[in-house]
C-alpha cells in the first residue's frame, strides 16, 4: 500500500482516573521526525510517546498533541487537621487571657494558619497513565494511517496516469525519431553532392561518414532506457510501502534521459514532445514528494 506523508488522526480515552485526548498530524519530511506536546507535569511520558510513534510511522514530520485531565478518581481532596486546629484555638485563647483582651476566635483566621487545611493530590502512576495514553495514541495513529493510505492511493493513481502519458509521448518521439534519422541522411547526402559537385570521392567513405553523423542524432538507446524506467515506476507503485525515495531516484534518471533526447534530436516536433514530457515529470515529482 502506497502512503502519503500527510494526514490527521485523533483518539481519546475516558476512565475514572483520566480524560485523555490525542491528536496526531503529519506532513512531508525526508526522515521520521516526531514532535511531542504534553502537559508539563507529564513530560516523563514524552520519550514513550516518541518511540511508540516512530515504530508505526516510517517517514514524515509528525506532531503529537496529548491533553490529559484527571478524572473523578484523581480529583484533589481537602482535609482538616483537627488536632492542629484545636491547638491553634487553644493557643489564641491563652494569648487573649494573657493580654486581657476578648477572645473572639474567627474561623477564617484559624483556617489561614499553616497546615490546618491539607490539599491532597493523588500519587501519579506513570505506568498506569501510559497504558491509557498509548491506547488513545494507537487509535489516533490508526486514523492517521488510514487517511495517509487514502491520499497515497489517490497520488498513486495520478502518478500512474501521468506515467502513461509520458509513455505515449515516448512513442511519439520514437516514431518521429525514425523519420529524423532518415531526414538527416538525406540532407547530408544532398549537401555533400552540392559541395562535391564534379569531385569524385569514395562512395563507401561518404556513406560511412553519413552513418556516423546520423547515429549521433539517434535517440534509440535513450528511448529504451526511458521505457525501462517507466516500467520501474509501475512496479514500484505496486510494490507499495516506502516508495518515495526510490521513485524520486527513478525520476532523476528519466529527466536525464529526456534532456539527452532534447539535446541530440534537432527536431521541432521532438523538442515540443520533450517539453511536454518534462512538464509531466515535474507534476509527478511534486506528487512523489508527498509519498512515504
Secondary structure, DSSP 8 states (H G I E B T S, - for coil): -B-BS-EEEEEEEE-SSEEEEEEEEEE--SSEEEEEEE-GGGGGGHHHHHHHHHTT--SEEEEEEEEEEE-GGG--EEEE-HHHHHHHHHHHHHHHHHHT------HHHHHHSTTSEEEE-----HHHHHHHHHHHHHHHHHHHHHHHHHHHHHHHHHHHHHHHHHHHHHHHHHHHHHHHHHHHHHHHHHHHHHHTTT----HHHHHHHHHHHHHHT--HHHHHHHHHHHHHHHHHHHH-BS-HHHHHHHHHHHHHHHHHHHHH---HHHHHHHHHHHHHHHHHHHHHTTB-
